[in-house]
Amino acid sequence: MGEINKQDNGNSKGTFEISVKFTQNSTWQGQILWIEKNQKQNFRSALEMLKLMDEALAEDTGESQEIKW
């Protein structure tokens, strides 16, 4: 992995680094890093990864009911 160059102009709500460790059952398993909050979360499928990203963005806007992060 290389160095991450993050340019924040104040409009950034969600920057995520996705690390896919395995591909089983026709989907991905790995880890997602939310750059702005420096939080990591494991995921077991591509759908779960997308839901985590959606929840993270909803948390930032105050729309989320349940937070997994």
PQR file with spaces between the fields and no chain letter, atoms N, CA, C, O and H, PARSE charges and radii, in Angstrom:
ATOM       1  N    MET     1       0.828   -1.178    0.000 -0.4000 1.5000
ATOM       2  CA   MET     1       0.000    0.000    0.000 -0.0000 2.0000
ATOM       3  C    MET     1       0.872    1.240    0.000  0.5500 1.7000
ATOM       4  O    MET     1       1.946    1.271    0.601 -0.5500 1.4000
ATOM       5  N    GLY     2       0.397    2.233   -0.670 -0.4000 1.5000
ATOM       6  CA   GLY     2       1.132    3.476   -0.728 -0.0000 2.0000
ATOM       7  C    GLY     2       0.589    4.495    0.257  0.5500 1.7000
ATOM       8  O    GLY     2      -0.334    4.217    1.023 -0.5500 1.4000
ATOM       9  H    GLY     2      -0.476    2.207   -1.158  0.4000 1.0000
ATOM      10  N    GLU     3       1.163    5.642    0.222 -0.4000 1.5000
ATOM      11  CA   GLU     3       0.757    6.731    1.095 -0.0000 2.0000
ATOM      12  C    GLU     3      -0.530    7.356    0.569  0.5500 1.7000
ATOM      13  O    GLU     3      -0.703    7.516   -0.640 -0.5500 1.4000
ATOM      14  H    GLU     3       1.913    5.867   -0.400  0.4000 1.0000
ATOM      15  N    ILE     4      -1.424    7.706    1.477 -0.4000 1.5000
ATOM      16  CA   ILE     4      -2.692    8.330    1.092 -0.0000 2.0000
ATOM      17  C    ILE     4      -2.519    9.837    1.158  0.5500 1.7000
ATOM      18  O    ILE     4      -2.162   10.386    2.200 -0.5500 1.4000
ATOM      19  H    ILE     4      -1.283    7.576    2.459  0.4000 1.0000
ATOM      20  N    ASN     5      -2.774   10.500    0.038 -0.4000 1.5000
ATOM      21  CA   ASN     5      -2.754   11.951   -0.001 -0.0000 2.0000
ATOM      22  C    ASN     5      -4.184   12.437    0.090  0.5500 1.7000
ATOM      23  O    ASN     5      -4.962   12.275   -0.850 -0.5500 1.4000
ATOM      24  H    ASN     5      -3.064   10.053   -0.809  0.4000 1.0000
ATOM      25  N    LYS     6      -4.530   13.032    1.218 -0.4000 1.5000
ATOM      26  CA   LYS     6      -5.892   13.495    1.434 -0.0000 2.0000
ATOM      27  C    LYS     6      -5.922   15.004    1.313  0.5500 1.7000
ATOM      28  O    LYS     6      -5.217   15.711    2.033 -0.5500 1.4000
ATOM      29  H    LYS     6      -3.898   13.163    1.981  0.4000 1.0000
ATOM      30  N    GLN     7      -6.742   15.489    0.400 -0.4000 1.5000
ATOM      31  CA   GLN     7      -6.938   16.915    0.255 -0.0000 2.0000
ATOM      32  C    GLN     7      -8.327   17.233    0.757  0.5500 1.7000
ATOM      33  O    GLN     7      -9.314   16.839    0.136 -0.5500 1.4000
ATOM      34  H    GLN     7      -7.314   14.914   -0.184  0.4000 1.0000
ATOM      35  N    ASP     8      -8.422   17.938    1.867 -0.4000 1.5000
ATOM      36  CA   ASP     8      -9.708   18.262    2.469 -0.0000 2.0000
ATOM      37  C    ASP     8     -10.021   19.723    2.210  0.5500 1.7000
ATOM      38  O    ASP     8      -9.326   20.616    2.694 -0.5500 1.4000
ATOM      39  H    ASP     8      -7.620   18.258    2.371  0.4000 1.0000
ATOM      40  N    ASN     9     -11.076   19.956    1.439 -0.4000 1.5000
ATOM      41  CA   ASN     9     -11.491   21.321    1.163 -0.0000 2.0000
ATOM      42  C    ASN     9     -12.685   21.717    2.025  0.5500 1.7000
ATOM      43  O    ASN     9     -13.320   22.740    1.770 -0.5500 1.4000
ATOM      44  H    ASN     9     -11.640   19.230    1.046  0.4000 1.0000
ATOM      45  N    GLY    10     -12.995   20.918    3.043 -0.4000 1.5000
ATOM      46  CA   GLY    10     -14.103   21.225    3.936 -0.0000 2.0000
ATOM      47  C    GLY    10     -15.413   20.616    3.505  0.5500 1.7000
ATOM      48  O    GLY    10     -16.368   20.618    4.282 -0.5500 1.4000
ATOM      49  H    GLY    10     -12.479   20.087    3.250  0.4000 1.0000
ATOM      50  N    ASN    11     -15.498   20.092    2.287 -0.4000 1.5000
ATOM      51  CA   ASN    11     -16.729   19.501    1.781 -0.0000 2.0000
ATOM      52  C    ASN    11     -16.749   17.990    1.893  0.5500 1.7000
ATOM      53  O    ASN    11     -17.743   17.355    1.538 -0.5500 1.4000
ATOM      54  H    ASN    11     -14.723   20.091    1.656  0.4000 1.0000
ATOM      55  N    SER    12     -15.672   17.407    2.379 -0.4000 1.5000
ATOM      56  CA   SER    12     -15.549   15.958    2.424 -0.0000 2.0000
ATOM      57  C    SER    12     -16.371   15.374    3.565  0.5500 1.7000
ATOM      58  O    SER    12     -16.133   15.691    4.731 -0.5500 1.4000
ATOM      59  H    SER    12     -14.865   17.922    2.667  0.4000 1.0000
ATOM      60  N    LYS    13     -17.339   14.521    3.233 -0.4000 1.5000
ATOM      61  CA   LYS    13     -18.171   13.871    4.238 -0.0000 2.0000
ATOM      62  C    LYS    13     -17.686   12.471    4.537  0.5500 1.7000
ATOM      63  O    LYS    13     -17.721   12.026    5.684 -0.5500 1.4000
ATOM      64  H    LYS    13     -17.533   14.264    2.286  0.4000 1.0000
ATOM      65  N    GLY    14     -17.236   11.777    3.515 -0.4000 1.5000
ATOM      66  CA   GLY    14     -16.833   10.403    3.722 -0.0000 2.0000
ATOM      67  C    GLY    14     -15.775    9.958    2.751  0.5500 1.7000
ATOM      68  O    GLY    14     -16.010    9.866    1.546 -0.5500 1.4000
ATOM      69  H    GLY    14     -17.208   12.138    2.583  0.4000 1.0000
ATOM      70  N    THR    15     -14.615    9.685    3.286 -0.4000 1.5000
ATOM      71  CA   THR    15     -13.537    9.107    2.510 -0.0000 2.0000
ATOM      72  C    THR    15     -13.238    7.759    3.136  0.5500 1.7000
ATOM      73  O    THR    15     -12.959    7.662    4.331 -0.5500 1.4000
ATOM      74  H    THR    15     -14.425    9.760    4.265  0.4000 1.0000
ATOM      75  N    PHE    16     -13.301    6.714    2.313 -0.4000 1.5000
ATOM      76  CA   PHE    16     -13.144    5.366    2.832 -0.0000 2.0000
ATOM      77  C    PHE    16     -12.018    4.649    2.100  0.5500 1.7000
ATOM      78  O    PHE    16     -11.870    4.769    0.884 -0.5500 1.4000
ATOM      79  H    PHE    16     -13.528    6.793    1.342  0.4000 1.0000
ATOM      80  N    GLU    17     -11.233    3.906    2.862 -0.4000 1.5000
ATOM      81  CA   GLU    17     -10.219    3.034    2.280 -0.0000 2.0000
ATOM      82  C    GLU    17     -10.725    1.608    2.460  0.5500 1.7000
ATOM      83  O    GLU    17     -10.974    1.169    3.583 -0.5500 1.4000
ATOM      84  H    GLU    17     -11.353    3.808    3.850  0.4000 1.0000
ATOM      85  N    ILE    18     -10.875    0.897    1.366 -0.4000 1.5000
ATOM      86  CA   ILE    18     -11.394   -0.460    1.381 -0.0000 2.0000
ATOM      87  C    ILE    18     -10.232   -1.432    1.195  0.5500 1.7000
ATOM      88  O    ILE    18      -9.445   -1.308    0.256 -0.5500 1.4000
ATOM      89  H    ILE    18     -10.673    1.253    0.454  0.4000 1.0000
ATOM      90  N    SER    19     -10.140   -2.388    2.093 -0.4000 1.5000
ATOM      91  CA   SER    19      -9.121   -3.425    1.994 -0.0000 2.0000
ATOM      92  C    SER    19      -9.841   -4.774    1.888  0.5500 1.7000
ATOM      93  O    SER    19     -10.388   -5.276    2.871 -0.5500 1.4000
ATOM      94  H    SER    19     -10.779   -2.489    2.856  0.4000 1.0000
ATOM      95  N    VAL    20      -9.833   -5.350    0.688 -0.4000 1.5000
ATOM      96  CA   VAL    20     -10.478   -6.649    0.465 -0.0000 2.0000
ATOM      97  C    VAL    20      -9.465   -7.736    0.780  0.5500 1.7000
ATOM      98  O    VAL    20      -8.410   -7.827    0.152 -0.5500 1.4000
ATOM      99  H    VAL    20      -9.389   -4.942   -0.110  0.4000 1.0000
ATOM     100  N    LYS    21      -9.805   -8.563    1.768 -0.4000 1.5000
ATOM     101  CA   LYS    21      -8.895   -9.627    2.205 -0.0000 2.0000
ATOM     102  C    LYS    21      -9.179  -10.950    1.494  0.5500 1.7000
ATOM     103  O    LYS    21      -8.254  -11.684    1.146 -0.5500 1.4000
ATOM     104  H    LYS    21     -10.662   -8.489    2.279  0.4000 1.0000
ATOM     105  N    PHE    22     -10.465  -11.252    1.280 -0.4000 1.5000
ATOM     106  CA   PHE    22     -10.875  -12.515    0.673 -0.0000 2.0000
ATOM     107  C    PHE    22     -12.045  -12.287   -0.275  0.5500 1.7000
ATOM     108  O    PHE    22     -12.773  -11.302   -0.157 -0.5500 1.4000
ATOM     109  H    PHE    22     -11.217  -10.656    1.563  0.4000 1.0000
ATOM     110  N    THR    23     -12.212  -13.206   -1.210 -0.4000 1.5000
ATOM     111  CA   THR    23     -13.418  -13.251   -2.035 -0.0000 2.0000
ATOM     112  C    THR    23     -13.972  -14.664   -1.927  0.5500 1.7000
ATOM     113  O    THR    23     -13.428  -15.604   -2.508 -0.5500 1.4000
ATOM     114  H    THR    23     -11.620  -14.006   -1.305  0.4000 1.0000
ATOM     115  N    GLN    24     -15.064  -14.803   -1.175 -0.4000 1.5000
ATOM     116  CA   GLN    24     -15.728  -16.084   -0.997 -0.0000 2.0000
ATOM     117  C    GLN    24     -17.216  -15.891   -1.235  0.5500 1.7000
ATOM     118  O    GLN    24     -17.753  -14.802   -1.033 -0.5500 1.4000
ATOM     119  H    GLN    24     -15.506  -14.039   -0.703  0.4000 1.0000
ATOM     120  N    ASN    25     -17.878  -16.961   -1.666 -0.4000 1.5000
ATOM     121  CA   ASN    25     -19.325  -16.930   -1.900 -0.0000 2.0000
ATOM     122  C    ASN    25     -19.726  -15.779   -2.825  0.5500 1.7000
ATOM     123  O    ASN    25     -20.764  -15.147   -2.626 -0.5500 1.4000
ATOM     124  H    ASN    25     -17.442  -17.846   -1.831  0.4000 1.0000
ATOM     125  N    SER    26     -18.918  -15.519   -3.813 -0.4000 1.5000
ATOM     126  CA   SER    26     -19.167  -14.490   -4.824 -0.0000 2.0000
ATOM     127  C    SER    26     -19.281  -13.081   -4.250  0.5500 1.7000
ATOM     128  O    SER    26     -19.990  -12.247   -4.814 -0.5500 1.4000
ATOM     129  H    SER    26     -18.075  -16.033   -3.975  0.4000 1.0000
ATOM     130  N    THR    27     -18.604  -12.803   -3.151 -0.4000 1.5000
ATOM     131  CA   THR    27     -18.606  -11.458   -2.585 -0.0000 2.0000
ATOM     132  C    THR    27     -17.281  -11.190   -1.889  0.5500 1.7000
ATOM     133  O    THR    27     -16.410  -12.059   -1.848 -0.5500 1.4000
ATOM     134  H    THR    27     -18.029  -13.481   -2.693  0.4000 1.0000
ATOM     135  N    TRP    28     -17.126   -9.994   -1.345 -0.4000 1.5000
ATOM     136  CA   TRP    28     -15.885   -9.581   -0.708 -0.0000 2.0000
ATOM     137  C    TRP    28     -15.977   -9.668    0.803  0.5500 1.7000
ATOM     138  O    TRP    28     -17.048   -9.490    1.383 -0.5500 1.4000
ATOM     139  H    TRP    28     -17.834   -9.288   -1.379  0.4000 1.0000
ATOM     140  N    GLN    29     -14.844   -9.942    1.437 -0.4000 1.5000
ATOM     141  CA   GLN    29     -14.693   -9.818    2.869 -0.0000 2.0000
ATOM     142  C    GLN    29     -13.435   -8.994    3.110  0.5500 1.7000
ATOM     143  O    GLN    29     -12.426   -9.166    2.427 -0.5500 1.4000
ATOM     144  H    GLN    29     -13.974  -10.087    0.966  0.4000 1.0000
ATOM     145  N    GLY    30     -13.507   -8.102    4.086 -0.4000 1.5000
ATOM     146  CA   GLY    30     -12.336   -7.280    4.346 -0.0000 2.0000
ATOM     147  C    GLY    30     -12.570   -6.251    5.420  0.5500 1.7000
ATOM     148  O    GLY    30     -13.323   -6.473    6.368 -0.5500 1.4000
ATOM     149  H    GLY    30     -14.327   -7.962    4.641  0.4000 1.0000
ATOM     150  N    GLN    31     -11.910   -5.116    5.257 -0.4000 1.5000
ATOM     151  CA   GLN    31     -11.957   -4.059    6.263 -0.0000 2.0000
ATOM     152  C    GLN    31     -12.136   -2.716    5.579  0.5500 1.7000
ATOM     153  O    GLN    31     -11.578   -2.468    4.510 -0.5500 1.4000
ATOM     154  H    GLN    31     -11.299   -4.935    4.487  0.4000 1.0000
ATOM     155  N    ILE    32     -12.925   -1.850    6.210 -0.4000 1.5000
ATOM     156  CA   ILE    32     -13.146   -0.504    5.700 -0.0000 2.0000
ATOM     157  C    ILE    32     -12.632    0.487    6.735  0.5500 1.7000
ATOM     158  O    ILE    32     -12.897    0.341    7.928 -0.5500 1.4000
ATOM     159  H    ILE    32     -13.378   -2.052    7.078  0.4000 1.0000
ATOM     160  N    LEU    33     -11.902    1.487    6.280 -0.4000 1.5000
ATOM     161  CA   LEU    33     -11.380    2.531    7.153 -0.0000 2.0000
ATOM     162  C    LEU    33     -12.053    3.836    6.773  0.5500 1.7000
ATOM     163  O    LEU    33     -11.986    4.272    5.624 -0.5500 1.4000
ATOM     164  H    LEU    33     -11.686    1.605    5.311  0.4000 1.0000
ATOM     165  N    TRP    34     -12.703    4.454    7.749 -0.4000 1.5000
ATOM     166  CA   TRP    34     -13.329    5.769    7.558 -0.0000 2.0000
ATOM     167  C    TRP    34     -12.256    6.793    7.887  0.5500 1.7000
ATOM     168  O    TRP    34     -11.930    7.000    9.056 -0.5500 1.4000
ATOM     169  H    TRP    34     -12.757    4.100    8.682  0.4000 1.0000
ATOM     170  N    ILE    35     -11.710    7.430    6.872 -0.4000 1.5000
ATOM     171  CA   ILE    35     -10.542    8.287    7.007 -0.0000 2.0000
ATOM     172  C    ILE    35     -10.801    9.464    7.955  0.5500 1.7000
ATOM     173  O    ILE    35      -9.985    9.730    8.837 -0.5500 1.4000
ATOM     174  H    ILE    35     -11.975    7.262    5.922  0.4000 1.0000
ATOM     175  N    GLU    36     -11.921   10.169    7.788 -0.4000 1.5000
ATOM     176  CA   GLU    36     -12.191   11.369    8.592 -0.0000 2.0000
ATOM     177  C    GLU    36     -12.272   11.072   10.090  0.5500 1.7000
ATOM     178  O    GLU    36     -11.852   11.894   10.904 -0.5500 1.4000
ATOM     179  H    GLU    36     -12.584    9.953    7.071  0.4000 1.0000
ATOM     180  N    LYS    37     -12.801    9.915   10.458 -0.4000 1.5000
ATOM     181  CA   LYS    37     -12.971    9.567   11.873 -0.0000 2.0000
ATOM     182  C    LYS    37     -11.896    8.599   12.367  0.5500 1.7000
ATOM     183  O    LYS    37     -11.839    8.287   13.557 -0.5500 1.4000
ATOM     184  H    LYS    37     -13.142    9.247    9.796  0.4000 1.0000
ATOM     185  N    ASN    38     -11.052    8.131   11.464 -0.4000 1.5000
ATOM     186  CA   ASN    38     -10.003    7.155   11.780 -0.0000 2.0000
ATOM     187  C    ASN    38     -10.588    5.938   12.503  0.5500 1.7000
ATOM     188  O    ASN    38     -10.067    5.508   13.532 -0.5500 1.4000
ATOM     189  H    ASN    38     -11.098    8.385   10.498  0.4000 1.0000
ATOM     190  N    GLN    39     -11.680    5.387   11.948 -0.4000 1.5000
ATOM     191  CA   GLN    39     -12.338    4.216   12.518 -0.0000 2.0000
ATOM     192  C    GLN    39     -12.318    3.085   11.501  0.5500 1.7000
ATOM     193  O    GLN    39     -12.494    3.299   10.302 -0.5500 1.4000
ATOM     194  H    GLN    39     -12.103    5.736   11.112  0.4000 1.0000
ATOM     195  N    LYS    40     -12.098    1.870   12.010 -0.4000 1.5000
ATOM     196  CA   LYS    40     -12.070    0.688   11.150 -0.0000 2.0000
ATOM     197  C    LYS    40     -13.237   -0.215   11.492  0.5500 1.7000
ATOM     198  O    LYS    40     -13.682   -0.270   12.639 -0.5500 1.4000
ATOM     199  H    LYS    40     -11.954    1.696   12.984  0.4000 1.0000
ATOM     200  N    GLN    41     -13.730   -0.924   10.483 -0.4000 1.5000
ATOM     201  CA   GLN    41     -14.818   -1.881   10.674 -0.0000 2.0000
ATOM     202  C    GLN    41     -14.628   -3.016    9.672  0.5500 1.7000
ATOM     203  O    GLN    41     -14.338   -2.777    8.500 -0.5500 1.4000
ATOM     204  H    GLN    41     -13.369   -0.879    9.552  0.4000 1.0000
ATOM     205  N    ASN    42     -14.790   -4.234   10.135 -0.4000 1.5000
ATOM     206  CA   ASN    42     -14.736   -5.386    9.242 -0.0000 2.0000
ATOM     207  C    ASN    42     -16.086   -5.561    8.562  0.5500 1.7000
ATOM     208  O    ASN    42     -17.123   -5.208    9.123 -0.5500 1.4000
ATOM     209  H    ASN    42     -15.025   -4.429   11.087  0.4000 1.0000
ATOM     210  N    PHE    43     -16.067   -6.109    7.348 -0.4000 1.5000
ATOM     211  CA   PHE    43     -17.313   -6.419    6.648 -0.0000 2.0000
ATOM     212  C    PHE    43     -17.224   -7.820    6.068  0.5500 1.7000
ATOM     213  O    PHE    43     -16.141   -8.309    5.749 -0.5500 1.4000
ATOM     214  H    PHE    43     -15.225   -6.395    6.892  0.4000 1.0000
ATOM     215  N    ARG    44     -18.394   -8.465    5.936 -0.4000 1.5000
ATOM     216  CA   ARG    44     -18.456   -9.850    5.459 -0.0000 2.0000
ATOM     217  C    ARG    44     -19.015   -9.975    4.057  0.5500 1.7000
ATOM     218  O    ARG    44     -19.018  -11.065    3.485 -0.5500 1.4000
ATOM     219  H    ARG    44     -19.275   -8.067    6.195  0.4000 1.0000
ATOM     220  N    SER    45     -19.490   -8.869    3.493 -0.4000 1.5000
ATOM     221  CA   SER    45     -20.017   -8.903    2.127 -0.0000 2.0000
ATOM     222  C    SER    45     -19.951   -7.498    1.541  0.5500 1.7000
ATOM     223  O    SER    45     -19.821   -6.515    2.271 -0.5500 1.4000
ATOM     224  H    SER    45     -19.488   -7.983    3.957  0.4000 1.0000
ATOM     225  N    ALA    46     -20.041   -7.414    0.237 -0.4000 1.5000
ATOM     226  CA   ALA    46     -20.042   -6.118   -0.428 -0.0000 2.0000
ATOM     227  C    ALA    46     -21.261   -5.310    0.003  0.5500 1.7000
ATOM     228  O    ALA    46     -21.174   -4.091    0.152 -0.5500 1.4000
ATOM     229  H    ALA    46     -20.147   -8.212   -0.356  0.4000 1.0000
ATOM     230  N    LEU    47     -22.394   -5.974    0.204 -0.4000 1.5000
ATOM     231  CA   LEU    47     -23.601   -5.279    0.647 -0.0000 2.0000
ATOM     232  C    LEU    47     -23.399   -4.685    2.040  0.5500 1.7000
ATOM     233  O    LEU    47     -23.784   -3.543    2.290 -0.5500 1.4000
ATOM     234  H    LEU    47     -22.465   -6.964    0.083  0.4000 1.0000
ATOM     235  N    GLU    48     -22.798   -5.454    2.946 -0.4000 1.5000
ATOM     236  CA   GLU    48     -22.536   -4.937    4.294 -0.0000 2.0000
ATOM     237  C    GLU    48     -21.575   -3.754    4.237  0.5500 1.7000
ATOM     238  O    GLU    48     -21.735   -2.794    4.991 -0.5500 1.4000
ATOM     239  H    GLU    48     -22.485   -6.382    2.744  0.4000 1.0000
ATOM     240  N    MET    49     -20.582   -3.810    3.352 -0.4000 1.5000
ATOM     241  CA   MET    49     -19.648   -2.701    3.184 -0.0000 2.0000
ATOM     242  C    MET    49     -20.390   -1.437    2.760  0.5500 1.7000
ATOM     243  O    MET    49     -20.149   -0.360    3.305 -0.5500 1.4000
ATOM     244  H    MET    49     -20.453   -4.590    2.739  0.4000 1.0000
ATOM     245  N    LEU    50     -21.286   -1.566    1.794 -0.4000 1.5000
ATOM     246  CA   LEU    50     -22.058   -0.411    1.331 -0.0000 2.0000
ATOM     247  C    LEU    50     -22.970    0.131    2.424  0.5500 1.7000
ATOM     248  O    LEU    50     -23.139    1.344    2.545 -0.5500 1.4000
ATOM     249  H    LEU    50     -21.482   -2.441    1.351  0.4000 1.0000
ATOM     250  N    LYS    51     -23.558   -0.756    3.218 -0.4000 1.5000
ATOM     251  CA   LYS    51     -24.412   -0.315    4.328 -0.0000 2.0000
ATOM     252  C    LYS    51     -23.601    0.443    5.368  0.5500 1.7000
ATOM     253  O    LYS    51     -24.077    1.442    5.907 -0.5500 1.4000
ATOM     254  H    LYS    51     -23.421   -1.741    3.119  0.4000 1.0000
ATOM     255  N    LEU    52     -22.387   -0.009    5.661 -0.4000 1.5000
ATOM     256  CA   LEU    52     -21.529    0.690    6.608 -0.0000 2.0000
ATOM     257  C    LEU    52     -21.188    2.092    6.103  0.5500 1.7000
ATOM     258  O    LEU    52     -21.180    3.051    6.875 -0.5500 1.4000
ATOM     259  H    LEU    52     -22.000   -0.821    5.224  0.4000 1.0000
ATOM     260  N    MET    53     -20.912    2.204    4.825 -0.4000 1.5000
ATOM     261  CA   MET    53     -20.610    3.509    4.245 -0.0000 2.0000
ATOM     262  C    MET    53     -21.831    4.415    4.322  0.5500 1.7000
ATOM     263  O    MET    53     -21.708    5.595    4.647 -0.5500 1.4000
ATOM     264  H    MET    53     -20.919    1.425    4.198  0.4000 1.0000
ATOM     265  N    ASP    54     -23.007    3.870    4.025 -0.4000 1.5000
ATOM     266  CA   ASP    54     -24.246    4.641    4.092 -0.0000 2.0000
ATOM     267  C    ASP    54     -24.517    5.112    5.519  0.5500 1.7000
ATOM     268  O    ASP    54     -24.896    6.264    5.730 -0.5500 1.4000
ATOM     269  H    ASP    54     -23.106    2.911    3.760  0.4000 1.0000
ATOM     270  N    GLU    55     -24.326    4.226    6.500 -0.4000 1.5000
ATOM     271  CA   GLU    55     -24.528    4.588    7.903 -0.0000 2.0000
ATOM     272  C    GLU    55     -23.549    5.678    8.337  0.5500 1.7000
ATOM     273  O    GLU    55     -23.915    6.587    9.082 -0.5500 1.4000
ATOM     274  H    GLU    55     -24.018    3.290    6.328  0.4000 1.0000
ATOM     275  N    ALA    56     -22.315    5.584    7.872 -0.4000 1.5000
ATOM     276  CA   ALA    56     -21.315    6.589    8.232 -0.0000 2.0000
ATOM     277  C    ALA    56     -21.729    7.960    7.710  0.5500 1.7000
ATOM     278  O    ALA    56     -21.615    8.957    8.424 -0.5500 1.4000
ATOM     279  H    ALA    56     -22.018    4.845    7.267  0.4000 1.0000
ATOM     280  N    LEU    57     -22.202    8.015    6.485 -0.4000 1.5000
ATOM     281  CA   LEU    57     -22.628    9.290    5.912 -0.0000 2.0000
ATOM     282  C    LEU    57     -23.899    9.794    6.580  0.5500 1.7000
ATOM     283  O    LEU    57     -24.061   11.001    6.763 -0.5500 1.4000
ATOM     284  H    LEU    57     -22.294    7.206    5.905  0.4000 1.0000
ATOM     285  N    ALA    58     -24.799    8.894    6.946 -0.4000 1.5000
ATOM     286  CA   ALA    58     -26.023    9.288    7.641 -0.0000 2.0000
ATOM     287  C    ALA    58     -25.695    9.806    9.040  0.5500 1.7000
ATOM     288  O    ALA    58     -26.345   10.731    9.527 -0.5500 1.4000
ATOM     289  H    ALA    58     -24.667    7.913    6.797  0.4000 1.0000
ATOM     290  N    GLU    59     -24.686    9.213    9.688 -0.4000 1.5000
ATOM     291  CA   GLU    59     -24.268    9.671   11.021 -0.0000 2.0000
ATOM     292  C    GLU    59     -23.784   11.111   10.943  0.5500 1.7000
ATOM     293  O    GLU    59     -24.079   11.918   11.825 -0.5500 1.4000
ATOM     294  H    GLU    59     -24.158    8.462    9.292  0.4000 1.0000
ATOM     295  N    ASP    60     -23.046   11.431    9.895 -0.4000 1.5000
ATOM     296  CA   ASP    60     -22.523   12.789    9.730 -0.0000 2.0000
ATOM     297  C    ASP    60     -23.636   13.817    9.543  0.5500 1.7000
ATOM     298  O    ASP    60     -23.481   14.971    9.944 -0.5500 1.4000
ATOM     299  H    ASP    60     -22.807   10.775    9.179  0.4000 1.0000
ATOM     300  N    THR    61     -24.746   13.418    8.944 -0.4000 1.5000
ATOM     301  CA   THR    61     -25.846   14.356    8.714 -0.0000 2.0000
ATOM     302  C    THR    61     -26.917   14.270    9.793  0.5500 1.7000
ATOM     303  O    THR    61     -27.876   15.041    9.772 -0.5500 1.4000
ATOM     304  H    THR    61     -24.872   12.480    8.619  0.4000 1.0000
ATOM     305  N    GLY    62     -26.768   13.339   10.741 -0.4000 1.5000
ATOM     306  CA   GLY    62     -27.729   13.198   11.824 -0.0000 2.0000
ATOM     307  C    GLY    62     -28.978   12.433   11.448  0.5500 1.7000
ATOM     308  O    GLY    62     -29.966   12.486   12.180 -0.5500 1.4000
ATOM     309  H    GLY    62     -25.989   12.712   10.758  0.4000 1.0000
ATOM     310  N    GLU    63     -28.969   11.715   10.322 -0.4000 1.5000
ATOM     311  CA   GLU    63     -30.145   10.991    9.845 -0.0000 2.0000
ATOM     312  C    GLU    63     -30.216    9.556   10.350  0.5500 1.7000
ATOM     313  O    GLU    63     -31.267    8.925   10.242 -0.5500 1.4000
ATOM     314  H    GLU    63     -28.167   11.672    9.727  0.4000 1.0000
ATOM     315  N    SER    64     -29.143    9.032   10.890 -0.4000 1.5000
ATOM     316  CA   SER    64     -29.078    7.619   11.235 -0.0000 2.0000
ATOM     317  C    SER    64     -29.783    7.309   12.547  0.5500 1.7000
ATOM     318  O    SER    64     -29.759    8.104   13.487 -0.5500 1.4000
ATOM     319  H    SER    64     -28.289    9.545   10.977  0.4000 1.0000
ATOM     320  N    GLN    65     -30.413    6.137   12.593 -0.4000 1.5000
ATOM     321  CA   GLN    65     -31.057    5.661   13.804 -0.0000 2.0000
ATOM     322  C    GLN    65     -30.145    4.712   14.555  0.5500 1.7000
ATOM     323  O    GLN    65     -30.040    4.790   15.779 -0.5500 1.4000
ATOM     324  H    GLN    65     -30.433    5.491   11.830  0.4000 1.0000
ATOM     325  N    GLU    66     -29.485    3.819   13.838 -0.4000 1.5000
ATOM     326  CA   GLU    66     -28.621    2.801   14.453 -0.0000 2.0000
ATOM     327  C    GLU    66     -27.226    2.901   13.838  0.5500 1.7000
ATOM     328  O    GLU    66     -27.069    2.830   12.619 -0.5500 1.4000
ATOM     329  H    GLU    66     -29.570    3.756   12.844  0.4000 1.0000
ATOM     330  N    ILE    67     -26.232    3.063   14.682 -0.4000 1.5000
ATOM     331  CA   ILE    67     -24.865    3.210   14.216 -0.0000 2.0000
ATOM     332  C    ILE    67     -24.050    1.981   14.574  0.5500 1.7000
ATOM     333  O    ILE    67     -24.013    1.574   15.735 -0.5500 1.4000
ATOM     334  H    ILE    67     -26.359    3.120   15.672  0.4000 1.0000
ATOM     335  N    LYS    68     -23.397    1.388   13.586 -0.4000 1.5000
ATOM     336  CA   LYS    68     -22.528    0.242   13.835 -0.0000 2.0000
ATOM     337  C    LYS    68     -21.088    0.687   14.078  0.5500 1.7000
ATOM     338  O    LYS    68     -20.291   -0.076   14.623 -0.5500 1.4000
ATOM     339  H    LYS    68     -23.427    1.718   12.642  0.4000 1.0000
ATOM     340  N    TRP    69     -20.751    1.899   13.683 -0.4000 1.5000
ATOM     341  CA   TRP    69     -19.384    2.363   13.824 -0.0000 2.0000
ATOM     342  C    TRP    69     -19.117    2.589   15.278  0.5500 1.7000
ATOM     343  O    TRP    69     -18.013    2.988   15.649 -0.5500 1.4000
ATOM     344  H    TRP    69     -21.399    2.519   13.241  0.4000 1.0000
